[in-house]
Amino acid sequence: MRNIIISALLATALIAVDYSNMSIQELKNHRGGVAPEDKSAFKAAMKAKMQALSPEERKIEKEEMHAFKASILSTTPEKIAEFEAKMKSLTPERKNALKTKMSSLSMEEKFAFKTKMISMTSQELVQRADELIKEKQVQIK
């Protein structure tokens, strides 16, 4: 019995989802359900599909993605776009600190943390990221 379970787990681990062959709609249907180890492949496939679109189609898809995120976080697409712009303006170290914090949280905690971050100003995001960086440095010492 133990061997069967181990074999099943190994087989599941070996079967990776091939996001590169999916359509944009199929990729969008997988949002929120991507395994952590598949996130980079998912993002790469989505980025490739988006880059293959015309500027008009890309704009429509981005608006749909912002609307989707907004509906999940009970905010507006404009707020999501504004938040994403703030995140892009952060240094890689600060951005990484916020993303690392997010990855360590449960689903409910992630939702609350991201909702709070969306309402922050750029300066508040920088301050929060710096706090997380300092916390990590203290933990290392």
C-alpha positions, 0 to 999 in steps of 0.5 A: 500500500505504501509503495502505491501511495509513493508511486502515485505521488511521484507520478503526480510530481512528474506530470507538470502542467504545460501552460505554453500550449494553453490559450489565454482563456485557458490560462485565465481559467487557471488563475488562483489555482496554480501550484506554487512550483508552477507559478513561474511557468504560468507567468511565462506562458501568460506573458508570451501570450500577451506579447503575441497580441495586438496592442488593442487586444493586449489593452482589453486583456489587461483591463479584464485582468484588472477587473478580475483582480478588483472583483476578488479584492473588492476594489476597482480596476483603477485601484488595481492598476494604480497598485501595480504601478506602485509595485513596479516603482519599488526597488527589486529588494523592496518588491521582493520583501513584500512578495516574500511576506505574501508567500508566507501567509495563509490564503486569508492572510494574503487576501487581507495583506494585499487588500491593505497594500492596495490602499497604501500610498507609495511611501507607505509601501516603501516603509512597509517593505523596509520594515520587512527587510529589517525584520529579515535582517534581525532574524538572520543575526 
